[in-house]
Amino acid sequence: METLDFEALFAIMGADLVKLITLAFLIERGLALIFEWSWFIWLKKKFPTLLSGTLISFLVSVFICWFYNFDIIASVMDPRAVTTIGVVITGAIVAGGSKVAIKIVQDLLKMGPGARSVDGPRVGNG
């Protein structure tokens, strides 16, 4: 069995992390359009269990990860060993991960939620 060198493994992990964060943003914004429509809100009141936003986000995320064979666990362990459970876990991370993705970006840019003020942008949370 051939082993990957660490440089190639870290490159794959970095690319997959960017994909994970981007996918979390895209799915959240794409589904927000549906979840905020008046007809969806009306239907959700009629069928609250069936039309759970969390459940729909999870199913859409798992489907997209399955369709593109995207397994973040495999990228950490062995990029050639994509598994069904890894794809489902990746879908769960994507479905609930937009808040984490925003936090990661804010931490990387050293910008908190109130990073802008009247006097101009400020760096950091303080």
ROTORKE-695642 format. One record per atom (N, C-alpha, C): x, y, z; atom name; residue number from 1. Coordinates in Angstrom, 2 decimals, padded with zeros to 5 digits, m for minus. Each point is the difference from the previous one (the first is absolute). Last residue first. Layout:
<rs>
(r (X Y Z) "CA" NUM);
...
</rs>
This chain:
<rs>
(r (m011.70 043.99 020.58) "N" 126);
(r (000.05 000.91 001.11) "CA" 126);
(r (m000.06 001.41 m000.32) "C" 126);
(r (000.21 m004.12 m002.83) "N" 125);
(r (m001.28 000.08 000.68) "CA" 125);
(r (m000.03 001.09 001.07) "C" 125);
(r (003.03 m000.09 m004.78) "N" 124);
(r (m000.14 m000.69 001.28) "CA" 124);
(r (m001.37 000.22 000.61) "C" 124);
(r (001.63 003.67 m003.33) "N" 123);
(r (000.46 m001.37 m000.01) "CA" 123);
(r (m000.16 m000.57 001.40) "C" 123);
(r (m002.81 003.96 m002.86) "N" 122);
(r (000.96 m000.25 001.07) "CA" 122);
(r (000.34 m001.48 m000.02) "C" 122);
(r (m002.23 004.10 m003.57) "N" 121);
(r (000.18 m001.37 000.48) "CA" 121);
(r (001.00 m000.08 001.14) "C" 121);
(r (m002.71 004.55 m000.44) "N" 120);
(r (000.71 m000.84 m000.96) "CA" 120);
(r (000.20 m001.39 000.57) "C" 120);
(r (m002.50 003.54 002.15) "N" 119);
(r (001.32 000.57 m000.26) "CA" 119);
(r (000.80 m000.79 m001.01) "C" 119);
(r (m004.26 m001.46 001.55) "N" 118);
(r (m000.21 001.24 m000.73) "CA" 118);
(r (001.34 000.60 m000.40) "C" 118);
(r (000.20 m005.18 000.61) "N" 117);
(r (m000.60 001.04 000.81) "CA" 117);
(r (m000.17 001.25 m000.85) "C" 117);
(r (001.02 m005.81 m000.29) "N" 116);
(r (m000.07 001.32 m000.60) "CA" 116);
(r (m000.65 000.98 000.97) "C" 116);
(r (000.58 m004.60 001.18) "N" 115);
(r (001.32 000.45 m000.44) "CA" 115);
(r (m000.03 001.38 m000.65) "C" 115);
(r (m003.06 m003.38 002.69) "N" 114);
(r (m000.11 001.46 m000.08) "CA" 114);
(r (001.29 000.63 m000.49) "C" 114);
(r (m000.32 m004.78 000.39) "N" 113);
(r (m001.27 000.39 m000.59) "CA" 113);
(r (m000.15 001.52 m000.14) "C" 113);
(r (005.00 m001.57 000.11) "N" 112);
(r (m001.17 m000.47 000.73) "CA" 112);
(r (m001.27 000.46 m000.68) "C" 112);
(r (005.23 m000.98 m001.78) "N" 111);
(r (m001.13 000.93 m000.01) "CA" 111);
(r (m001.16 m000.64 000.75) "C" 111);
(r (004.51 m001.73 m001.60) "N" 110);
(r (000.05 000.74 001.26) "CA" 110);
(r (m001.07 001.08 000.05) "C" 110);
(r (000.85 m003.51 m003.36) "N" 109);
(r (000.15 001.40 m000.37) "CA" 109);
(r (000.11 000.91 001.22) "C" 109);
(r (m000.58 m004.68 000.61) "N" 108);
(r (001.14 000.13 m000.91) "CA" 108);
(r (000.27 001.46 m000.36) "C" 108);
(r (m003.79 m001.02 002.62) "N" 107);
(r (001.23 m000.22 000.77) "CA" 107);
(r (001.23 000.16 m000.89) "C" 107);
(r (m004.25 000.25 m002.03) "N" 106);
(r (000.21 001.15 000.88) "CA" 106);
(r (001.29 m000.14 000.80) "C" 106);
(r (m001.28 m003.65 m002.66) "N" 105);
(r (000.40 001.13 m000.85) "CA" 105);
(r (000.26 001.24 000.86) "C" 105);
(r (m001.67 m003.79 002.20) "N" 104);
(r (001.35 m000.25 m000.49) "CA" 104);
(r (000.50 001.18 m000.83) "C" 104);
(r (m004.46 000.11 001.47) "N" 103);
(r (000.92 000.18 001.12) "CA" 103);
(r (001.45 m000.20 m000.44) "C" 103);
(r (m003.43 m000.92 m003.09) "N" 102);
(r (000.09 001.45 000.23) "CA" 102);
(r (001.01 000.28 001.11) "C" 102);
(r (m000.96 m004.47 m000.77) "N" 101);
(r (000.75 000.55 m001.13) "CA" 101);
(r (000.17 001.51 000.16) "C" 101);
(r (m002.71 m002.24 003.09) "N" 100);
(r (001.40 m000.33 000.23) "CA" 100);
(r (000.87 000.59 m001.11) "C" 100);
(r (m004.56 000.38 m000.51) "N" 99);
(r (000.41 000.84 001.13) "CA" 99);
(r (001.47 m000.24 000.33) "C" 99);
(r (m001.95 m002.72 m003.29) "N" 98);
(r (000.21 001.36 m000.50) "CA" 98);
(r (000.40 000.95 001.13) "C" 98);
(r (m001.02 m005.03 000.13) "N" 97);
(r (001.31 000.61 000.11) "CA" 97);
(r (000.15 001.43 m000.43) "C" 97);
(r (m003.51 m003.78 000.07) "N" 96);
(r (000.05 000.82 001.21) "CA" 96);
(r (001.22 000.87 000.10) "C" 96);
(r (m000.77 m002.79 m003.83) "N" 95);
(r (m001.34 000.47 000.34) "CA" 95);
(r (000.01 000.92 001.22) "C" 95);
(r (004.03 m002.18 m001.38) "N" 94);
(r (m000.39 001.04 m000.95) "CA" 94);
(r (m001.34 000.60 000.40) "C" 94);
(r (001.49 m003.68 002.45) "N" 93);
(r (000.86 001.16 000.28) "CA" 93);
(r (m000.39 001.16 m000.90) "C" 93);
(r (m002.13 m004.08 m000.79) "N" 92);
(r (m000.46 000.57 001.27) "CA" 92);
(r (000.81 001.24 000.37) "C" 92);
(r (001.33 m002.47 m003.80) "N" 91);
(r (m001.28 000.68 m000.23) "CA" 91);
(r (m000.54 000.65 001.26) "C" 91);
(r (003.81 m002.67 000.42) "N" 90);
(r (000.33 001.23 m000.72) "CA" 90);
(r (m001.26 000.80 m000.30) "C" 90);
(r (m000.57 m004.22 001.84) "N" 89);
(r (000.55 000.90 001.01) "CA" 89);
(r (000.37 001.34 m000.65) "C" 89);
(r (m001.42 m003.37 m002.89) "N" 88);
(r (m001.12 000.42 000.85) "CA" 88);
(r (000.48 000.98 001.07) "C" 88);
(r (003.26 m001.99 m002.73) "N" 87);
(r (m000.81 000.91 m000.81) "CA" 87);
(r (m001.17 000.54 000.83) "C" 87);
(r (002.67 m003.32 001.96) "N" 86);
(r (000.75 001.24 m000.13) "CA" 86);
(r (m000.75 001.05 m000.79) "C" 86);
(r (m001.77 m004.35 000.33) "N" 85);
(r (m000.12 000.69 001.28) "CA" 85);
(r (000.76 001.33 m000.01) "C" 85);
(r (000.40 m002.76 m003.79) "N" 84);
(r (m001.37 000.52 000.12) "CA" 84);
(r (m000.17 000.77 001.30) "C" 84);
(r (004.91 m000.20 m002.14) "N" 83);
(r (m000.98 m000.93 000.55) "CA" 83);
(r (m001.37 000.66 000.09) "C" 83);
(r (005.34 000.39 m002.48) "N" 82);
(r (m001.29 000.65 000.26) "CA" 82);
(r (m000.99 m001.06 000.47) "C" 82);
(r (005.25 000.17 m000.83) "N" 81);
(r (m000.91 m000.92 000.69) "CA" 81);
(r (m001.30 000.70 000.38) "C" 81);
(r (004.08 001.98 m002.00) "N" 80);
(r (m000.47 m001.02 m000.95) "CA" 80);
(r (m001.08 m000.89 000.59) "C" 80);
(r (002.36 003.53 002.45) "N" 79);
(r (m000.87 000.56 m001.04) "CA" 79);
(r (m000.54 m001.03 m001.00) "C" 79);
(r (001.34 m000.43 005.23) "N" 78);
(r (000.55 m000.52 m001.25) "CA" 78);
(r (m000.92 000.44 m001.13) "C" 78);
(r (m000.17 002.13 004.47) "N" 77);
(r (000.58 m001.32 000.23) "CA" 77);
(r (000.72 m000.56 m001.24) "C" 77);
(r (m002.21 004.27 m000.12) "N" 76);
(r (000.90 000.04 001.17) "CA" 76);
(r (000.74 m001.33 000.15) "C" 76);
(r (m003.26 000.49 m003.35) "N" 75);
(r (001.11 000.91 m000.33) "CA" 75);
(r (000.99 000.10 001.15) "C" 75);
(r (m003.98 m002.55 000.53) "N" 74);
(r (000.99 m000.68 m000.86) "CA" 74);
(r (001.16 000.93 m000.31) "C" 74);
(r (m003.61 001.82 002.33) "N" 73);
(r (000.72 m000.96 000.87) "CA" 73);
(r (001.08 m000.71 m000.81) "C" 73);
(r (m003.03 002.87 m002.21) "N" 72);
(r (001.04 000.74 000.70) "CA" 72);
(r (000.81 m000.90 000.93) "C" 72);
(r (m002.84 m000.87 m004.58) "N" 71);
(r (000.14 m000.58 001.33) "CA" 71);
(r (001.17 000.69 000.70) "C" 71);
(r (m003.21 m000.05 m004.82) "N" 70);
(r (000.78 000.88 000.86) "CA" 70);
(r (m000.03 m000.53 001.43) "C" 70);
(r (m002.07 m001.11 m004.68) "N" 69);
(r (000.92 m000.92 000.67) "CA" 69);
(r (000.96 000.77 000.93) "C" 69);
(r (m003.85 001.65 m002.69) "N" 68);
(r (001.37 000.38 m000.36) "CA" 68);
(r (001.05 m000.85 000.71) "C" 68);
(r (m004.62 m000.85 000.78) "N" 67);
(r (000.06 000.19 m001.45) "CA" 67);
(r (001.43 000.30 m000.47) "C" 67);
(r (m000.95 m000.26 004.68) "N" 66);
(r (m000.04 m001.32 m000.64) "CA" 66);
(r (000.19 000.13 m001.51) "C" 66);
(r (m000.38 003.96 002.48) "N" 65);
(r (001.28 m000.66 000.34) "CA" 65);
(r (000.07 m001.38 m000.65) "C" 65);
(r (m004.05 002.32 m000.46) "N" 64);
(r (001.06 000.68 m000.76) "CA" 64);
(r (001.36 m000.65 000.27) "C" 64);
(r (m003.68 m001.60 002.49) "N" 63);
(r (m000.16 m000.32 m001.42) "CA" 63);
(r (001.12 000.63 m000.83) "C" 63);
(r (m000.23 001.05 004.58) "N" 62);
(r (000.46 m001.37 m000.19) "CA" 62);
(r (m000.11 m000.38 m001.48) "C" 62);
(r (m001.71 004.21 001.18) "N" 61);
(r (001.46 m000.04 000.16) "CA" 61);
(r (000.56 m001.40 m000.23) "C" 61);
(r (m004.70 000.61 000.01) "N" 60);
(r (000.60 000.65 m001.18) "CA" 60);
(r (001.52 m000.08 000.07) "C" 60);
(r (m002.37 m001.59 003.74) "N" 59);
(r (m000.21 m000.86 m001.16) "CA" 59);
(r (000.62 000.59 m001.27) "C" 59);
(r (000.16 002.60 004.00) "N" 58);
(r (000.79 m001.21 000.13) "CA" 58);
(r (m000.13 m000.88 m001.24) "C" 58);
(r (m002.72 003.82 000.29) "N" 57);
(r (001.42 000.37 m000.19) "CA" 57);
(r (000.90 m001.22 000.05) "C" 57);
(r (m004.55 m000.64 001.04) "N" 56);
(r (000.17 000.29 m001.44) "CA" 56);
(r (001.45 000.37 m000.29) "C" 56);
(r (m001.14 m000.64 004.51) "N" 55);
(r (m000.07 m001.26 m000.74) "CA" 55);
(r (000.23 000.22 m001.49) "C" 55);
(r (m000.28 003.80 002.74) "N" 54);
(r (001.20 m000.77 000.32) "CA" 54);
(r (000.04 m001.30 m000.78) "C" 54);
(r (m003.83 002.74 m000.23) "N" 53);
(r (001.11 000.58 m000.74) "CA" 53);
(r (001.30 m000.77 000.22) "C" 53);
(r (m004.99 m002.13 000.25) "N" 52);
(r (001.03 000.54 000.88) "CA" 52);
(r (001.16 000.52 m000.85) "C" 52);
(r (m004.63 m002.06 m001.06) "N" 51);
(r (000.74 001.07 m000.66) "CA" 51);
(r (000.99 000.70 000.93) "C" 51);
(r (m002.78 m003.69 001.46) "N" 50);
(r (000.42 m000.39 m001.34) "CA" 50);
(r (000.91 001.05 m000.64) "C" 50);
(r (m002.06 000.80 004.24) "N" 49);
(r (001.00 m001.08 000.10) "CA" 49);
(r (000.58 m000.35 m001.36) "C" 49);
(r (m003.48 003.37 000.40) "N" 48);
(r (001.27 000.40 000.63) "CA" 48);
(r (001.05 m001.10 000.07) "C" 48);
(r (m004.44 001.35 m002.79) "N" 47);
(r (000.75 m001.26 000.15) "CA" 47);
(r (001.35 000.26 000.65) "C" 47);
(r (m003.09 003.62 m000.51) "N" 46);
(r (m000.94 m001.12 m000.17) "CA" 46);
(r (000.67 m001.35 000.30) "C" 46);
(r (002.55 003.99 000.05) "N" 45);
(r (m000.97 000.08 001.10) "CA" 45);
(r (m000.98 m001.17 m000.06) "C" 45);
(r (003.05 000.50 m003.49) "N" 44);
(r (000.70 m000.45 001.20) "CA" 44);
(r (m000.91 000.05 001.23) "C" 44);
(r (m001.50 001.72 m004.18) "N" 43);
(r (000.03 m001.46 000.01) "CA" 43);
(r (000.66 m000.54 001.27) "C" 43);
(r (000.01 004.68 m000.59) "N" 42);
(r (m001.37 m000.48 000.17) "CA" 42);
(r (m000.04 m001.53 000.07) "C" 42);
(r (004.08 001.99 m001.01) "N" 41);
(r (m000.32 000.29 001.40) "CA" 41);
(r (m001.42 m000.50 000.30) "C" 41);
(r (001.41 m000.24 m004.42) "N" 40);
(r (000.71 m000.99 000.80) "CA" 40);
(r (m000.32 000.19 001.48) "C" 40);
(r (m001.75 003.12 m003.03) "N" 39);
(r (m000.67 m001.29 m000.18) "CA" 39);
(r (000.70 m001.09 000.81) "C" 39);
(r (001.90 004.40 m000.10) "N" 38);
(r (m001.23 m000.07 000.79) "CA" 38);
(r (m000.71 m001.35 m000.14) "C" 38);
(r (005.38 000.54 m000.42) "N" 37);
(r (m001.20 000.26 m000.82) "CA" 37);
(r (m001.24 m000.20 000.84) "C" 37);
(r (004.58 m000.89 001.48) "N" 36);
(r (m000.56 001.31 000.30) "CA" 36);
(r (m001.21 000.35 m000.84) "C" 36);
(r (002.61 m004.11 m000.47) "N" 35);
(r (m000.52 000.04 001.37) "CA" 35);
(r (m000.67 001.33 000.34) "C" 35);
(r (002.20 m000.63 m004.27) "N" 34);
(r (m001.20 m000.85 000.13) "CA" 34);
(r (m000.62 000.16 001.38) "C" 34);
(r (004.01 002.27 m000.77) "N" 33);
(r (m001.00 000.52 m000.95) "CA" 33);
(r (m001.31 m000.79 000.13) "C" 33);
(r (003.78 m001.47 002.34) "N" 32);
(r (m000.64 001.14 000.66) "CA" 32);
(r (m001.07 000.60 m000.90) "C" 32);
(r (002.92 m003.48 m001.52) "N" 31);
(r (m001.20 m000.46 000.69) "CA" 31);
(r (m000.72 001.14 000.73) "C" 31);
(r (004.06 000.97 m002.26) "N" 30);
(r (m000.95 m000.56 m000.96) "CA" 30);
(r (m001.29 m000.44 000.66) "C" 30);
(r (003.60 001.52 002.69) "N" 29);
(r (m000.61 001.11 m000.74) "CA" 29);
(r (m001.03 m000.51 m001.01) "C" 29);
(r (002.43 m003.24 002.48) "N" 28);
(r (m000.78 000.86 000.90) "CA" 28);
(r (m000.71 001.11 m000.76) "C" 28);
(r (002.92 m002.79 m002.40) "N" 27);
(r (m001.23 m000.70 000.38) "CA" 27);
(r (m000.84 000.86 000.93) "C" 27);
(r (004.22 001.69 m001.28) "N" 26);
(r (m000.89 m000.12 m001.16) "CA" 26);
(r (m001.33 m000.66 000.37) "C" 26);
(r (003.49 000.33 003.31) "N" 25);
(r (m000.57 001.31 m000.35) "CA" 25);
(r (m001.03 m000.13 m001.12) "C" 25);
(r (002.35 m003.88 001.14) "N" 24);
(r (m000.87 000.39 001.11) "CA" 24);
(r (m000.67 001.35 m000.27) "C" 24);
(r (003.27 m001.53 m003.04) "N" 23);
(r (m001.24 m000.76 m000.13) "CA" 23);
(r (m000.98 000.36 001.11) "C" 23);
(r (004.32 001.83 000.23) "N" 22);
(r (m000.74 000.57 m001.12) "CA" 22);
(r (m001.35 m000.69 m000.18) "C" 22);
(r (002.96 m001.73 003.23) "N" 21);
(r (m000.48 001.32 000.41) "CA" 21);
(r (m000.85 000.62 m001.10) "C" 21);
(r (002.09 m004.10 m001.02) "N" 20);
(r (m000.97 m000.19 001.08) "CA" 20);
(r (m000.62 001.34 000.42) "C" 20);
(r (003.58 m000.02 m003.13) "N" 19);
(r (m001.24 m000.52 m000.60) "CA" 19);
(r (m001.10 m000.11 001.05) "C" 19);
(r (004.25 001.15 001.53) "N" 18);
(r (m000.57 001.12 m000.76) "CA" 18);
(r (m001.31 m000.43 m000.66) "C" 18);
(r (002.41 m003.35 002.13) "N" 17);
(r (m000.54 000.93 001.00) "CA" 17);
(r (m000.64 001.21 m000.68) "C" 17);
(r (002.27 m003.11 m002.70) "N" 16);
(r (m001.28 m000.53 000.46) "CA" 16);
(r (m000.62 000.89 001.07) "C" 16);
(r (004.30 001.08 m001.60) "N" 15);
(r (m000.98 000.18 m001.08) "CA" 15);
(r (m001.38 m000.50 000.44) "C" 15);
(r (003.55 m000.74 002.97) "N" 14);
(r (m000.28 001.44 m000.13) "CA" 14);
(r (m001.05 000.28 m001.06) "C" 14);
(r (001.57 m004.44 000.50) "N" 13);
(r (m000.81 000.40 001.16) "CA" 13);
(r (m000.36 001.48 m000.08) "C" 13);
(r (002.91 m001.70 m003.28) "N" 12);
(r (m001.34 m000.56 m000.17) "CA" 12);
(r (m000.91 000.44 001.14) "C" 12);
(r (004.50 001.16 000.34) "N" 11);
(r (m000.59 000.73 m001.12) "CA" 11);
(r (m001.44 m000.47 m000.24) "C" 11);
(r (002.57 m002.31 003.18) "N" 10);
(r (m000.41 001.31 000.51) "CA" 10);
(r (m000.62 000.85 m001.11) "C" 10);
(r (001.78 m004.19 m001.25) "N" 9);
(r (m001.13 m000.19 000.91) "CA" 9);
(r (m000.51 001.32 000.53) "C" 9);
(r (003.93 m000.05 m002.61) "N" 8);
(r (m001.17 m000.26 m000.83) "CA" 8);
(r (m001.25 m000.16 000.86) "C" 8);
(r (004.05 000.49 002.28) "N" 7);
(r (m000.27 001.22 m000.76) "CA" 7);
(r (m001.24 m000.16 m000.87) "C" 7);
(r (001.72 m003.74 002.43) "N" 6);
(r (m000.73 000.95 000.83) "CA" 6);
(r (m000.36 001.28 m000.76) "C" 6);
(r (000.45 m004.67 m002.66) "N" 5);
(r (000.90 000.81 000.82) "CA" 5);
(r (m000.81 001.09 000.70) "C" 5);
(r (m001.93 m004.95 m001.31) "N" 4);
(r (000.09 001.38 m000.44) "CA" 4);
(r (001.02 000.74 000.84) "C" 4);
(r (m000.12 m005.46 m001.28) "N" 3);
(r (m000.35 001.01 001.00) "CA" 3);
(r (000.15 001.39 m000.62) "C" 3);
(r (m001.08 m005.37 m001.84) "N" 2);
(r (000.78 001.23 m000.17) "CA" 2);
(r (m000.45 001.03 001.04) "C" 2);
(r (m000.09 m005.56 000.03) "N" 1);
(r (m000.83 001.18 000.00) "CA" 1);
(r (000.88 001.24 000.00) "C" 1);
</rs>
